[in-house]
Amino acid sequence: MKDKLREGKKNVLRESDEPKKYTAIRGYDFNQGVDYEKLLDSFATTGFQATNLAHAIDIVKQMRKDKVTIYLGYTSNMVTSGLRDVFRYLVQHKMVDVIVTTAGGVEEDIIKCIEPFMLGSFEAPGAELRKKGINRTGNIFVPNSRYCRFEDFLMPLLDKMAKEQRETGYIITPSEFTARLGKEIDNPESIYYWAQKNNIPVFCPALTDGSMGDMIYFFKSRKPTVSDDARNSTGIPTYKNPDFSIDITNDMKKLNDLTFDAKKTGVIILGAGVVKHHILNANMMRNGCDYAVYINNAQEFDGSDAGARPDEAVSWGKILPASRSVKVFGDATILFPLIVAKCFGK
């Protein structure tokens, strides 16, 4: 029995082979009062995602110090939220160089220039909201009236673009389309107003995956009004804008060329999906980016690019092996403003 106890003690209290140099885990001492700057600094030694956030802050600071070309990617729900105003600040002050987003990330910025979204509830029942014509994104309400007013803004602009296309033969790209929206809305609250003003390209590879896609569909399919007398050889009234096009391939070339020309690149990607892959795929052209910060909650277990950690991107040549990179698991509406406060806000 004594031998068994000795063996058990030996197993439980096994000697450690510890590193001689290490960082001690230590949190913030509130006995020193509340200093938000020091509170954020204390995350470096707190552990878990707090320490990953501290690494992200350090990496973004290094991006700015090295004057790298900074790619900012965000999904549409980020613009649905108040992060839209944080993005606008960065673009207004030329703190990022390239933006990649989704259709909602473009259209919702423009819609908010017309009328704001409303704070709602995660628990609001979908069936009741549907009866009232209110769409829910998490705990944010977006009434259908917002899209009706967006249609009033967009349709006349599409008419102008279609006329210009017929006259010149030039097919607009998604980045030019977004710049045109920013110019026409002419509102300093808009991300894309500042993007076109500061010549910051905005790439939207999934431009039709949202309200804009629906409206372009209706625009291309719309029958002429009674006053239109244009008819084809069969005598049936023609559709008004069947030939209106947007060319995504020229944007692909523009993004890849821009990436080739960059001396160093750093990526900040909020969320995942097409936005994350589009930025990383462009950086594969130059054998990988130099810095990478991801913020999302996606898991890697299903093999999705959305959940993939930075090291997987290294295997594809999307992030350089010697790069500095980190993935922070969490909600970007909480984490990204803290990064901006520490790295861009001063």
Beta strands, then each sheet from edge to edge (+ up, - down):
strand 1: 69-74
strand 2: 98-101
strand 3: 118-119
strand 4: 134-137
strand 5: 140-143
strand 6: 202-203
strand 7: 265-270
strand 8: 289-295
strand 9: 319-328
sheet 1: 6+ 2+ 1+ 7+ 8+ 9+
sheet 2: 3+ 5- 4+
end
